[in-house]
Amino acid sequence: MEQDSHTLHGDGISAVIVGQGAELVSLRDEQGFEFLWQAGPEWRRHSPVLFPIVGRLKGDQLRHRGRTYPMTQHGFARDKPFVWAQRGPRSCTLVLTHDADTRAHYPFAFRLAVTYTLGRQQLAVALEVTNTGDEPLPASVGAHPAFNWPLLPELSKEAYRLDFAEAEPQPIRRLKDGLLLPASRPTPIEGRTLALAESLFDDDAVILDRPASTSVRYAADHGPAIEMSWQGAEELGIWSKPGGAPFLCIEPWHGIASPVDFDGEFSDKPGVMLIEPGATRSLSYWINVGR
């Protein structure tokens, strides 16, 4: 594992986190079974932290007070080294703060803290954004964990499903070239259940911009299973690489890609939080592993 890493041990669960991007890179149960995608050639990430944007901005540019700043998809946090603020046997905290490089892309003062805590067969993750400046801080934040799909290699991908806590009848949103299309589409979720298949992702992510649920279970009829829940998220993305890849991402977000026709100030973009000076906003999620 990478040198700048920390391993957590809980009851029936272990996790490995690296300083680069504050990224979770392994999640195993007490039998050593790996749930997390191991960054194969189809997608070289495991579970990136999305900040200060979720998705893409039009032209990959952030507009603020008449100036434009280059900002690539999902923001820069996933590619920045974090500082270890705390390392313990069951929890750790990593912090990213503004510097000259971040200000060249995002002209704001901020503190982003990511805390991982293990309990009984559970990983809790807290993303906290604090405005350390003297003007409102426009920001989005999100999670992007990728799980092996299928979890058991002897099962087909189609053996798996997502079971939501609530019925999800609302239309979904889709992307074109990474930007949000204006028209919604009928949901592929039947009642509470989304049957998984590679064809779901032919048009990129399935986006629930008004999810009724705050938890979902990812499982087949037998074998390892994951239950994921969240708090502080307004949207939920479900993604695998179009054309087929052996992972499935379940992504709680507070933020969303720019609409295809949006070309305004970043602070006016749909999905952006405005955090007052000295205030903190958080998004938390929990991953429970079982069989």
C-alpha atoms as an extended CHARMM CRD file, in Angstrom:
* protein
*
       291  EXT
         1         1  MET       CA              0.0000000000        0.0000000000        0.0000000000  PROA      1               0.0000000000
         2         2  GLU       CA              1.1280000000        3.5850000000       -0.5290000000  PROA      2               0.0000000000
         3         3  GLN       CA              3.6460000000        4.8930000000        1.9910000000  PROA      3               0.0000000000
         4         4  ASP       CA              1.5130000000        7.8040000000        3.2140000000  PROA      4               0.0000000000
         5         5  SER       CA             -1.3310000000        5.6270000000        4.4370000000  PROA      5               0.0000000000
         6         6  HSD       CA             -3.1200000000        4.7100000000        7.6380000000  PROA      6               0.0000000000
         7         7  THR       CA             -4.9820000000        1.5150000000        8.4780000000  PROA      7               0.0000000000
         8         8  LEU       CA             -8.0290000000        1.4910000000       10.7520000000  PROA      8               0.0000000000
         9         9  HSD       CA             -9.3730000000       -1.5870000000       12.5280000000  PROA      9               0.0000000000
        10        10  GLY       CA            -12.9190000000       -1.9300000000       13.8530000000  PROA      10              0.0000000000
        11        11  ASP       CA            -15.1760000000       -4.8050000000       14.8580000000  PROA      11              0.0000000000
        12        12  GLY       CA            -15.3500000000       -7.0170000000       11.7790000000  PROA      12              0.0000000000
        13        13  ILE       CA            -14.0080000000       -4.3320000000        9.4380000000  PROA      13              0.0000000000
        14        14  SER       CA            -10.7750000000       -2.6170000000        8.4050000000  PROA      14              0.0000000000
        15        15  ALA       CA            -10.0420000000        0.3720000000        6.1850000000  PROA      15              0.0000000000
        16        16  VAL       CA             -6.9850000000        1.9450000000        4.5750000000  PROA      16              0.0000000000
        17        17  ILE       CA             -6.8130000000        5.6830000000        3.8540000000  PROA      17              0.0000000000
        18        18  VAL       CA             -4.0720000000        7.5520000000        1.9950000000  PROA      18              0.0000000000
        19        19  GLY       CA             -3.0020000000       11.1610000000        2.4220000000  PROA      19              0.0000000000
        20        20  GLN       CA             -3.2250000000       11.9090000000       -1.2970000000  PROA      20              0.0000000000
        21        21  GLY       CA             -6.7950000000       13.1120000000       -1.7600000000  PROA      21              0.0000000000
        22        22  ALA       CA             -7.7730000000       11.7940000000        1.7080000000  PROA      22              0.0000000000
        23        23  GLU       CA             -8.9220000000        8.7520000000       -0.2460000000  PROA      23              0.0000000000
        24        24  LEU       CA            -10.2940000000        5.4870000000        1.0830000000  PROA      24              0.0000000000
        25        25  VAL       CA             -8.4220000000        2.7490000000       -0.8190000000  PROA      25              0.0000000000
        26        26  SER       CA             -9.4700000000       -0.4600000000        0.9300000000  PROA      26              0.0000000000
        27        27  LEU       CA            -12.4720000000       -1.7080000000        2.8910000000  PROA      27              0.0000000000
        28        28  ARG       CA            -12.4060000000       -5.3070000000        4.1080000000  PROA      28              0.0000000000
        29        29  ASP       CA            -14.4260000000       -7.4890000000        6.4630000000  PROA      29              0.0000000000
        30        30  GLU       CA            -12.9690000000       -9.7660000000        9.1390000000  PROA      30              0.0000000000
        31        31  GLN       CA            -12.4660000000      -12.5490000000        6.5660000000  PROA      31              0.0000000000
        32        32  GLY       CA            -10.3350000000      -10.1810000000        4.4850000000  PROA      32              0.0000000000
        33        33  PHE       CA            -12.9540000000       -9.8160000000        1.7500000000  PROA      33              0.0000000000
        34        34  GLU       CA            -12.3760000000       -6.6090000000       -0.2450000000  PROA      34              0.0000000000
        35        35  PHE       CA            -15.4930000000       -4.5400000000       -0.9950000000  PROA      35              0.0000000000
        36        36  LEU       CA            -13.8030000000       -1.5270000000       -2.5760000000  PROA      36              0.0000000000
        37        37  TRP       CA            -12.7810000000       -1.2570000000       -6.2290000000  PROA      37              0.0000000000
        38        38  GLN       CA             -8.9960000000       -1.4920000000       -6.4480000000  PROA      38              0.0000000000
        39        39  ALA       CA             -8.3830000000        1.2000000000       -9.0760000000  PROA      39              0.0000000000
        40        40  GLY       CA             -7.8640000000       -1.0420000000      -12.0810000000  PROA      40              0.0000000000
        41        41  PRO       CA             -7.2020000000        0.2080000000      -15.6100000000  PROA      41              0.0000000000
        42        42  GLU       CA            -10.8810000000        0.9800000000      -16.2830000000  PROA      42              0.0000000000
        43        43  TRP       CA            -10.7930000000        3.7440000000      -13.6270000000  PROA      43              0.0000000000
        44        44  ARG       CA             -7.7150000000        4.6210000000      -11.5930000000  PROA      44              0.0000000000
        45        45  ARG       CA             -9.4940000000        5.7740000000       -8.4480000000  PROA      45              0.0000000000
        46        46  HSD       CA            -11.1050000000        4.1210000000       -5.4280000000  PROA      46              0.0000000000
        47        47  SER       CA            -13.2400000000        6.6550000000       -3.5660000000  PROA      47              0.0000000000
        48        48  PRO       CA            -12.3290000000       10.2570000000       -4.4070000000  PROA      48              0.0000000000
        49        49  VAL       CA            -13.4920000000       13.2410000000       -2.3590000000  PROA      49              0.0000000000
        50        50  LEU       CA            -15.3250000000       15.7530000000       -4.5630000000  PROA      50              0.0000000000
        51        51  PHE       CA            -14.6280000000       19.4100000000       -3.7070000000  PROA      51              0.0000000000
        52        52  PRO       CA            -15.1870000000       22.3070000000       -4.3850000000  PROA      52              0.0000000000
        53        53  ILE       CA            -17.4230000000       21.1260000000       -7.2300000000  PROA      53              0.0000000000
        54        54  VAL       CA            -19.4040000000       18.0100000000       -8.0610000000  PROA      54              0.0000000000
        55        55  GLY       CA            -19.4090000000       17.0780000000      -11.7340000000  PROA      55              0.0000000000
        56        56  ARG       CA            -18.2620000000       19.5020000000      -14.4130000000  PROA      56              0.0000000000
        57        57  LEU       CA            -18.5300000000       23.2250000000      -14.9480000000  PROA      57              0.0000000000
        58        58  LYS       CA            -19.2730000000       24.5150000000      -18.4230000000  PROA      58              0.0000000000
        59        59  GLY       CA            -15.9830000000       24.9600000000      -20.2410000000  PROA      59              0.0000000000
        60        60  ASP       CA            -14.2190000000       23.6800000000      -17.1190000000  PROA      60              0.0000000000
        61        61  GLN       CA            -14.2320000000       27.2660000000      -15.8610000000  PROA      61              0.0000000000
        62        62  LEU       CA            -15.3820000000       28.7630000000      -12.5750000000  PROA      62              0.0000000000
        63        63  ARG       CA            -16.7210000000       32.3060000000      -12.8780000000  PROA      63              0.0000000000
        64        64  HSD       CA            -16.4330000000       34.7130000000       -9.9520000000  PROA      64              0.0000000000
        65        65  ARG       CA            -16.8370000000       38.4910000000      -10.0730000000  PROA      65              0.0000000000
        66        66  GLY       CA            -16.0920000000       38.7600000000      -13.7450000000  PROA      66              0.0000000000
        67        67  ARG       CA            -13.0120000000       36.5200000000      -13.7160000000  PROA      67              0.0000000000
        68        68  THR       CA            -12.6660000000       32.9070000000      -14.8240000000  PROA      68              0.0000000000
        69        69  TYR       CA            -10.6390000000       30.2150000000      -13.0900000000  PROA      69              0.0000000000
        70        70  PRO       CA             -9.7480000000       26.7670000000      -14.4980000000  PROA      70              0.0000000000
        71        71  MET       CA            -11.5620000000       23.9830000000      -12.6440000000  PROA      71              0.0000000000
        72        72  THR       CA            -11.5470000000       20.3760000000      -13.8060000000  PROA      72              0.0000000000
        73        73  GLN       CA            -14.2870000000       17.8230000000      -13.1980000000  PROA      73              0.0000000000
        74        74  HSD       CA            -15.0790000000       17.0930000000       -9.5290000000  PROA      74              0.0000000000
        75        75  GLY       CA            -12.5880000000       19.7070000000       -8.3150000000  PROA      75              0.0000000000
        76        76  PHE       CA             -9.0260000000       19.5600000000       -7.0420000000  PROA      76              0.0000000000
        77        77  ALA       CA             -9.3330000000       17.9550000000       -3.6000000000  PROA      77              0.0000000000
        78        78  ARG       CA             -9.0150000000       14.4210000000       -4.9530000000  PROA      78              0.0000000000
        79        79  ASP       CA             -5.5670000000       15.2820000000       -6.3810000000  PROA      79              0.0000000000
        80        80  LYS       CA             -4.1620000000       17.2680000000       -3.4440000000  PROA      80              0.0000000000
        81        81  PRO       CA             -2.0920000000       15.9900000000       -0.5010000000  PROA      81              0.0000000000
        82        82  PHE       CA             -3.9770000000       16.3730000000        2.7780000000  PROA      82              0.0000000000
        83        83  VAL       CA             -2.4030000000       16.8950000000        6.1940000000  PROA      83              0.0000000000
        84        84  TRP       CA             -2.9870000000       14.2310000000        8.8300000000  PROA      84              0.0000000000
        85        85  ALA       CA             -4.6720000000       16.0160000000       11.7350000000  PROA      85              0.0000000000
        86        86  GLN       CA             -5.3100000000       12.8660000000       13.7430000000  PROA      86              0.0000000000
        87        87  ARG       CA             -4.4460000000        9.1790000000       13.4230000000  PROA      87              0.0000000000
        88        88  GLY       CA             -5.8750000000        6.6140000000       15.8170000000  PROA      88              0.0000000000
        89        89  PRO       CA             -6.6050000000        2.8890000000       15.7820000000  PROA      89              0.0000000000
        90        90  ARG       CA            -10.2730000000        3.4000000000       14.8290000000  PROA      90              0.0000000000
        91        91  SER       CA            -10.4040000000        6.8940000000       13.3550000000  PROA      91              0.0000000000
        92        92  CYS       CA             -8.3650000000        9.4590000000       11.4800000000  PROA      92              0.0000000000
        93        93  THR       CA             -8.8480000000       13.0140000000       10.2070000000  PROA      93              0.0000000000
        94        94  LEU       CA             -7.2140000000       14.6410000000        7.2040000000  PROA      94              0.0000000000
        95        95  VAL       CA             -7.3420000000       18.3600000000        6.3830000000  PROA      95              0.0000000000
        96        96  LEU       CA             -6.9310000000       20.4610000000        3.2550000000  PROA      96              0.0000000000
        97        97  THR       CA             -6.7410000000       24.2620000000        3.4120000000  PROA      97              0.0000000000
        98        98  HSD       CA             -6.4060000000       26.9630000000        0.7880000000  PROA      98              0.0000000000
        99        99  ASP       CA             -3.0170000000       27.9080000000       -0.5830000000  PROA      99              0.0000000000
       100       100  ALA       CA             -1.6450000000       29.7440000000       -3.5880000000  PROA      100             0.0000000000
       101       101  ASP       CA             -2.3350000000       26.7890000000       -5.8640000000  PROA      101             0.0000000000
       102       102  THR       CA             -5.9630000000       26.3210000000       -4.8170000000  PROA      102             0.0000000000
       103       103  ARG       CA             -6.5750000000       30.0790000000       -5.0950000000  PROA      103             0.0000000000
       104       104  ALA       CA             -5.4720000000       29.9650000000       -8.7320000000  PROA      104             0.0000000000
       105       105  HSD       CA             -8.4750000000       27.7170000000       -9.3360000000  PROA      105             0.0000000000
       106       106  TYR       CA            -10.8200000000       28.7200000000       -6.5270000000  PROA      106             0.0000000000
       107       107  PRO       CA            -10.3410000000       32.2030000000       -5.0680000000  PROA      107             0.0000000000
       108       108  PHE       CA            -11.6650000000       31.4540000000       -1.5950000000  PROA      108             0.0000000000
       109       109  ALA       CA            -10.4230000000       30.6160000000        1.8910000000  PROA      109             0.0000000000
       110       110  PHE       CA            -11.5950000000       27.2430000000        3.1910000000  PROA      110             0.0000000000
       111       111  ARG       CA            -10.8550000000       24.2540000000        5.3810000000  PROA      111             0.0000000000
       112       112  LEU       CA            -11.9540000000       20.7890000000        4.2710000000  PROA      112             0.0000000000
       113       113  ALA       CA            -11.7450000000       18.0720000000        6.9270000000  PROA      113             0.0000000000
       114       114  VAL       CA            -12.3640000000       14.3880000000        6.1600000000  PROA      114             0.0000000000
       115       115  THR       CA            -12.8370000000       12.0280000000        9.1070000000  PROA      115             0.0000000000
       116       116  TYR       CA            -13.0250000000        8.2370000000        8.8910000000  PROA      116             0.0000000000
       117       117  THR       CA            -14.2940000000        6.2380000000       11.8730000000  PROA      117             0.0000000000
       118       118  LEU       CA            -14.7900000000        2.4950000000       12.1910000000  PROA      118             0.0000000000
       119       119  GLY       CA            -17.4680000000        0.8470000000       14.3170000000  PROA      119             0.0000000000
       120       120  ARG       CA            -19.0080000000       -2.5960000000       14.2330000000  PROA      120             0.0000000000
       121       121  GLN       CA            -18.9520000000       -3.6180000000       10.5590000000  PROA      121             0.0000000000
       122       122  GLN       CA            -19.3680000000        0.0630000000        9.7020000000  PROA      122             0.0000000000
       123       123  LEU       CA            -17.2700000000        2.8510000000        8.2470000000  PROA      123             0.0000000000
       124       124  ALA       CA            -18.4590000000        6.3990000000        8.9530000000  PROA      124             0.0000000000
       125       125  VAL       CA            -17.1380000000        9.2470000000        6.8050000000  PROA      125             0.0000000000
       126       126  ALA       CA            -17.6470000000       12.9450000000        7.5700000000  PROA      126             0.0000000000
       127       127  LEU       CA            -16.7970000000       15.6940000000        5.0700000000  PROA      127             0.0000000000
       128       128  GLU       CA            -16.7720000000       19.1440000000        6.7260000000  PROA      128             0.0000000000
       129       129  VAL       CA            -16.3400000000       22.3850000000        4.7960000000  PROA      129             0.0000000000
       130       130  THR       CA            -15.5440000000       25.4920000000        6.8570000000  PROA      130             0.0000000000
       131       131  ASN       CA            -15.4760000000       29.0370000000        5.5380000000  PROA      131             0.0000000000
       132       132  THR       CA            -12.2740000000       30.5620000000        6.9270000000  PROA      132             0.0000000000
       133       133  GLY       CA            -12.6290000000       33.7210000000        4.8530000000  PROA      133             0.0000000000
       134       134  ASP       CA            -14.6150000000       36.9300000000        5.2150000000  PROA      134             0.0000000000
       135       135  GLU       CA            -17.1150000000       36.4890000000        2.3650000000  PROA      135             0.0000000000
       136       136  PRO       CA            -19.7360000000       33.7930000000        1.6650000000  PROA      136             0.0000000000
       137       137  LEU       CA            -18.1000000000       30.5930000000        0.4420000000  PROA      137             0.0000000000
       138       138  PRO       CA            -19.7490000000       28.9550000000       -2.5900000000  PROA      138             0.0000000000
       139       139  ALA       CA            -18.9610000000       25.2380000000       -2.5970000000  PROA      139             0.0000000000
       140       140  SER       CA            -20.1760000000       21.7680000000       -3.3810000000  PROA      140             0.0000000000
       141       141  VAL       CA            -18.9680000000       18.5430000000       -1.7840000000  PROA      141             0.0000000000
       142       142  GLY       CA            -19.5800000000       14.9100000000       -2.5290000000  PROA      142             0.0000000000
       143       143  ALA       CA            -18.5110000000       11.2940000000       -2.0890000000  PROA      143             0.0000000000
       144       144  HSD       CA            -17.5990000000        8.8720000000       -4.8890000000  PROA      144             0.0000000000
       145       145  PRO       CA            -16.9540000000        5.3900000000       -3.4070000000  PROA      145             0.0000000000
       146       146  ALA       CA            -16.6140000000        2.5920000000       -5.9550000000  PROA      146             0.0000000000
       147       147  PHE       CA            -17.4840000000       -0.9830000000       -5.0000000000  PROA      147             0.0000000000
       148       148  ASN       CA            -16.6190000000       -4.1670000000       -6.8180000000  PROA      148             0.0000000000
       149       149  TRP       CA            -19.3820000000       -5.2030000000       -9.2240000000  PROA      149             0.0000000000
       150       150  PRO       CA            -20.0340000000       -8.0340000000       -8.9520000000  PROA      150             0.0000000000
       151       151  LEU       CA            -18.9670000000       -8.4500000000       -5.3480000000  PROA      151             0.0000000000
       152       152  LEU       CA            -18.6020000000      -12.1920000000       -5.9090000000  PROA      152             0.0000000000
       153       153  PRO       CA            -16.8090000000      -12.9030000000       -9.1950000000  PROA      153             0.0000000000
       154       154  GLU       CA            -18.8320000000      -16.0600000000       -9.7960000000  PROA      154             0.0000000000
       155       155  LEU       CA            -22.0580000000      -14.0370000000       -9.9310000000  PROA      155             0.0000000000
       156       156  SER       CA            -23.1880000000      -11.9750000000      -12.9010000000  PROA      156             0.0000000000
       157       157  LYS       CA            -23.5690000000       -8.2060000000      -12.6850000000  PROA      157             0.0000000000
       158       158  GLU       CA            -27.2910000000       -8.6700000000      -13.3550000000  PROA      158             0.0000000000
       159       159  ALA       CA            -27.5970000000      -10.7050000000      -10.1380000000  PROA      159             0.0000000000
       160       160  TYR       CA            -27.1870000000       -7.4470000000       -8.1860000000  PROA      160             0.0000000000
       161       161  ARG       CA            -29.6880000000       -4.7300000000       -7.3550000000  PROA      161             0.0000000000
       162       162  LEU       CA            -30.0530000000       -1.5810000000       -5.3050000000  PROA      162             0.0000000000
       163       163  ASP       CA            -32.8850000000       -1.6060000000       -2.7700000000  PROA      163             0.0000000000
       164       164  PHE       CA            -33.7490000000        1.8910000000       -1.5650000000  PROA      164             0.0000000000
       165       165  ALA       CA            -35.2720000000        2.6340000000        1.8260000000  PROA      165             0.0000000000
       166       166  GLU       CA            -38.1950000000        4.4400000000        0.1690000000  PROA      166             0.0000000000
       167       167  ALA       CA            -39.9820000000        4.2510000000       -3.1550000000  PROA      167             0.0000000000
       168       168  GLU       CA            -38.2450000000        6.4510000000       -5.7450000000  PROA      168             0.0000000000
       169       169  PRO       CA            -40.8710000000        7.4550000000       -8.3250000000  PROA      169             0.0000000000
       170       170  GLN       CA            -39.3730000000       10.8280000000       -9.2830000000  PROA      170             0.0000000000
       171       171  PRO       CA            -37.7610000000       11.2640000000      -12.7120000000  PROA      171             0.0000000000
       172       172  ILE       CA            -33.9890000000       11.0710000000      -12.9580000000  PROA      172             0.0000000000
       173       173  ARG       CA            -31.4790000000       13.4070000000      -14.5760000000  PROA      173             0.0000000000
       174       174  ARG       CA            -28.8170000000       12.5990000000      -17.1510000000  PROA      174             0.0000000000
       175       175  LEU       CA            -25.6030000000       14.1590000000      -18.4570000000  PROA      175             0.0000000000
       176       176  LYS       CA            -24.2080000000       15.0550000000      -21.8530000000  PROA      176             0.0000000000
       177       177  ASP       CA            -20.4510000000       15.6290000000      -22.0210000000  PROA      177             0.0000000000
       178       178  GLY       CA            -20.5100000000       15.8360000000      -18.2360000000  PROA      178             0.0000000000
       179       179  LEU       CA            -23.1280000000       18.6090000000      -18.0890000000  PROA      179             0.0000000000
       180       180  LEU       CA            -26.6940000000       18.3100000000      -16.8170000000  PROA      180             0.0000000000
       181       181  LEU       CA            -29.3670000000       17.9370000000      -19.4720000000  PROA      181             0.0000000000
       182       182  PRO       CA            -32.4960000000       20.0940000000      -18.9470000000  PROA      182             0.0000000000
       183       183  ALA       CA            -35.0650000000       17.3620000000      -19.4980000000  PROA      183             0.0000000000
       184       184  SER       CA            -35.6740000000       14.6960000000      -16.8840000000  PROA      184             0.0000000000
       185       185  ARG       CA            -36.2120000000       11.0560000000      -17.7840000000  PROA      185             0.0000000000
       186       186  PRO       CA            -38.4650000000        8.3590000000      -16.3260000000  PROA      186             0.0000000000
       187       187  THR       CA            -36.8220000000        6.5550000000      -13.4580000000  PROA      187             0.0000000000
       188       188  PRO       CA            -35.5180000000        3.0300000000      -14.0400000000  PROA      188             0.0000000000
       189       189  ILE       CA            -36.2530000000        2.3000000000      -10.3660000000  PROA      189             0.0000000000
       190       190  GLU       CA            -39.3150000000        0.1160000000       -9.9190000000  PROA      190             0.0000000000
       191       191  GLY       CA            -40.8060000000        0.9160000000       -6.5400000000  PROA      191             0.0000000000
       192       192  ARG       CA            -37.8060000000        0.6640000000       -4.2580000000  PROA      192             0.0000000000
       193       193  THR       CA            -35.6250000000       -1.5480000000       -6.4800000000  PROA      193             0.0000000000
       194       194  LEU       CA            -33.1310000000       -0.7270000000       -9.2090000000  PROA      194             0.0000000000
       195       195  ALA       CA            -32.1050000000       -3.8130000000      -11.1730000000  PROA      195             0.0000000000
       196       196  LEU       CA            -28.4630000000       -3.3600000000      -12.1410000000  PROA      196             0.0000000000
       197       197  ALA       CA            -27.1410000000       -3.8350000000      -15.6640000000  PROA      197             0.0000000000
       198       198  GLU       CA            -24.3170000000       -2.3200000000      -17.6850000000  PROA      198             0.0000000000
       199       199  SER       CA            -26.8150000000       -0.7200000000      -20.0800000000  PROA      199             0.0000000000
       200       200  LEU       CA            -28.0210000000        1.5840000000      -17.2700000000  PROA      200             0.0000000000
       201       201  PHE       CA            -24.8540000000        3.6020000000      -17.7310000000  PROA      201             0.0000000000
       202       202  ASP       CA            -24.8190000000        3.9210000000      -21.5080000000  PROA      202             0.0000000000
       203       203  ASP       CA            -25.8060000000        7.5620000000      -20.9580000000  PROA      203             0.0000000000
       204       204  ASP       CA            -23.4300000000        8.0990000000      -18.0360000000  PROA      204             0.0000000000
       205       205  ALA       CA            -24.5940000000        8.4370000000      -14.4270000000  PROA      205             0.0000000000
       206       206  VAL       CA            -28.1010000000        7.8680000000      -13.1130000000  PROA      206             0.0000000000
       207       207  ILE       CA            -28.7860000000       10.9970000000      -11.0500000000  PROA      207             0.0000000000
       208       208  LEU       CA            -31.4930000000       11.2980000000       -8.4100000000  PROA      208             0.0000000000
       209       209  ASP       CA            -31.8020000000       15.0320000000       -7.8200000000  PROA      209             0.0000000000
       210       210  ARG       CA            -34.7520000000       14.5690000000       -5.4380000000  PROA      210             0.0000000000
       211       211  PRO       CA            -34.1260000000       11.2470000000       -3.6670000000  PROA      211             0.0000000000
       212       212  ALA       CA            -36.7160000000       10.2350000000       -1.0980000000  PROA      212             0.0000000000
       213       213  SER       CA            -34.3170000000        7.7730000000        0.5200000000  PROA      213             0.0000000000
       214       214  THR       CA            -31.2850000000        8.3440000000        2.7110000000  PROA      214             0.0000000000
       215       215  SER       CA            -30.0820000000        4.7530000000        2.4620000000  PROA      215             0.0000000000
       216       216  VAL       CA            -29.7120000000        1.9640000000       -0.0750000000  PROA      216             0.0000000000
       217       217  ARG       CA            -28.6570000000       -1.6870000000        0.0010000000  PROA      217             0.0000000000
       218       218  TYR       CA            -26.3900000000       -3.1290000000       -2.6850000000  PROA      218             0.0000000000
       219       219  ALA       CA            -26.6070000000       -6.9270000000       -2.8430000000  PROA      219             0.0000000000
       220       220  ALA       CA            -27.4650000000      -10.0910000000       -4.7360000000  PROA      220             0.0000000000
       221       221  ASP       CA            -29.6250000000      -12.8810000000       -3.3330000000  PROA      221             0.0000000000
       222       222  HSD       CA            -26.6160000000      -14.2390000000       -1.4680000000  PROA      222             0.0000000000
       223       223  GLY       CA            -23.0560000000      -13.3190000000       -0.6020000000  PROA      223             0.0000000000
       224       224  PRO       CA            -21.5140000000      -10.0690000000        0.6480000000  PROA      224             0.0000000000
       225       225  ALA       CA            -23.7260000000       -6.9940000000        0.8300000000  PROA      225             0.0000000000
       226       226  ILE       CA            -23.3330000000       -3.2880000000        1.4540000000  PROA      226             0.0000000000
       227       227  GLU       CA            -25.7740000000       -0.8740000000        3.0180000000  PROA      227             0.0000000000
       228       228  MET       CA            -24.9720000000        2.7800000000        2.5020000000  PROA      228             0.0000000000
       229       229  SER       CA            -26.7020000000        5.6960000000        4.2190000000  PROA      229             0.0000000000
       230       230  TRP       CA            -26.0910000000        9.4410000000        4.1750000000  PROA      230             0.0000000000
       231       231  GLN       CA            -26.9600000000       12.7680000000        5.7440000000  PROA      231             0.0000000000
       232       232  GLY       CA            -26.5260000000       16.2780000000        4.3700000000  PROA      232             0.0000000000
       233       233  ALA       CA            -26.6790000000       15.1870000000        0.7290000000  PROA      233             0.0000000000
       234       234  GLU       CA            -29.2260000000       16.6790000000       -1.6660000000  PROA      234             0.0000000000
       235       235  GLU       CA            -28.5260000000       14.4270000000       -4.6540000000  PROA      235             0.0000000000
       236       236  LEU       CA            -27.4390000000       10.8670000000       -5.3090000000  PROA      236             0.0000000000
       237       237  GLY       CA            -25.4010000000        9.6660000000       -8.2700000000  PROA      237             0.0000000000
       238       238  ILE       CA            -25.0980000000        6.0380000000       -9.3730000000  PROA      238             0.0000000000
       239       239  TRP       CA            -22.3550000000        5.3880000000      -11.8980000000  PROA      239             0.0000000000
       240       240  SER       CA            -20.2440000000        2.8660000000      -13.6850000000  PROA      240             0.0000000000
       241       241  LYS       CA            -18.0900000000        3.4980000000      -16.6990000000  PROA      241             0.0000000000
       242       242  PRO       CA            -20.1340000000        3.4200000000      -19.9180000000  PROA      242             0.0000000000
       243       243  GLY       CA            -19.2760000000        0.3700000000      -21.9680000000  PROA      243             0.0000000000
       244       244  GLY       CA            -18.7870000000       -1.7990000000      -18.9100000000  PROA      244             0.0000000000
       245       245  ALA       CA            -16.3990000000       -1.8770000000      -15.9500000000  PROA      245             0.0000000000
       246       246  PRO       CA            -16.2480000000       -4.0760000000      -12.8280000000  PROA      246             0.0000000000
       247       247  PHE       CA            -17.2640000000       -1.4030000000      -10.3200000000  PROA      247             0.0000000000
       248       248  LEU       CA            -20.3510000000        0.4550000000       -9.1460000000  PROA      248             0.0000000000
       249       249  CYS       CA            -20.2630000000        3.9030000000       -7.5690000000  PROA      249             0.0000000000
       250       250  ILE       CA            -22.8970000000        5.0540000000       -5.0640000000  PROA      250             0.0000000000
       251       251  GLU       CA            -22.3720000000        8.7920000000       -4.6040000000  PROA      251             0.0000000000
       252       252  PRO       CA            -24.1030000000       11.1020000000       -2.1050000000  PROA      252             0.0000000000
       253       253  TRP       CA            -23.6300000000       14.6970000000       -3.2360000000  PROA      253             0.0000000000
       254       254  HSD       CA            -24.3960000000       18.2120000000       -2.1190000000  PROA      254             0.0000000000
       255       255  GLY       CA            -23.9970000000       19.6740000000       -5.5720000000  PROA      255             0.0000000000
       256       256  ILE       CA            -24.4400000000       18.6750000000       -9.1760000000  PROA      256             0.0000000000
       257       257  ALA       CA            -22.8910000000       19.2860000000      -12.6000000000  PROA      257             0.0000000000
       258       258  SER       CA            -23.6280000000       22.5680000000      -14.3390000000  PROA      258             0.0000000000
       259       259  PRO       CA            -26.7100000000       22.6060000000      -16.5530000000  PROA      259             0.0000000000
       260       260  VAL       CA            -25.7070000000       22.6170000000      -20.2150000000  PROA      260             0.0000000000
       261       261  ASP       CA            -27.0740000000       26.1430000000      -20.6140000000  PROA      261             0.0000000000
       262       262  PHE       CA            -25.6100000000       27.6470000000      -17.3980000000  PROA      262             0.0000000000
       263       263  ASP       CA            -22.7880000000       30.1120000000      -17.8970000000  PROA      263             0.0000000000
       264       264  GLY       CA            -23.1670000000       32.3740000000      -14.8770000000  PROA      264             0.0000000000
       265       265  GLU       CA            -21.4330000000       33.1150000000      -11.5980000000  PROA      265             0.0000000000
       266       266  PHE       CA            -20.3750000000       30.0430000000       -9.6450000000  PROA      266             0.0000000000
       267       267  SER       CA            -22.2450000000       31.2830000000       -6.5680000000  PROA      267             0.0000000000
       268       268  ASP       CA            -25.4740000000       31.2290000000       -8.6180000000  PROA      268             0.0000000000
       269       269  LYS       CA            -24.9990000000       27.7190000000       -9.9990000000  PROA      269             0.0000000000
       270       270  PRO       CA            -27.6830000000       25.1760000000       -9.0320000000  PROA      270             0.0000000000
       271       271  GLY       CA            -26.5660000000       22.9010000000       -6.2140000000  PROA      271             0.0000000000
       272       272  VAL       CA            -23.9610000000       25.2530000000       -4.7080000000  PROA      272             0.0000000000
       273       273  MET       CA            -23.9510000000       25.8520000000       -0.9480000000  PROA      273             0.0000000000
       274       274  LEU       CA            -23.2960000000       29.3770000000        0.2830000000  PROA      274             0.0000000000
       275       275  ILE       CA            -21.4500000000       29.0680000000        3.6100000000  PROA      275             0.0000000000
       276       276  GLU       CA            -21.2330000000       32.1700000000        5.7640000000  PROA      276             0.0000000000
       277       277  PRO       CA            -17.8720000000       33.2640000000        7.2250000000  PROA      277             0.0000000000
       278       278  GLY       CA            -16.9380000000       31.0690000000       10.1730000000  PROA      278             0.0000000000
       279       279  ALA       CA            -19.6730000000       28.5230000000        9.4340000000  PROA      279             0.0000000000
       280       280  THR       CA            -19.3010000000       24.8240000000        8.6210000000  PROA      280             0.0000000000
       281       281  ARG       CA            -21.4130000000       22.5740000000        6.4100000000  PROA      281             0.0000000000
       282       282  SER       CA            -21.0970000000       18.8230000000        6.4470000000  PROA      282             0.0000000000
       283       283  LEU       CA            -21.9840000000       15.7270000000        4.4630000000  PROA      283             0.0000000000
       284       284  SER       CA            -21.7220000000       12.3540000000        6.1770000000  PROA      284             0.0000000000
       285       285  TYR       CA            -22.1650000000        8.8090000000        4.9670000000  PROA      285             0.0000000000
       286       286  TRP       CA            -21.9530000000        5.3420000000        6.4400000000  PROA      286             0.0000000000
       287       287  ILE       CA            -21.0070000000        2.0470000000        4.8060000000  PROA      287             0.0000000000
       288       288  ASN       CA            -22.1540000000       -1.1290000000        6.5650000000  PROA      288             0.0000000000
       289       289  VAL       CA            -20.6940000000       -4.4030000000        5.3140000000  PROA      289             0.0000000000
       290       290  GLY       CA            -22.2570000000       -7.8120000000        5.8300000000  PROA      290             0.0000000000
       291       291  ARG       CA            -23.1860000000      -11.1110000000        4.2620000000  PROA      291             0.0000000000
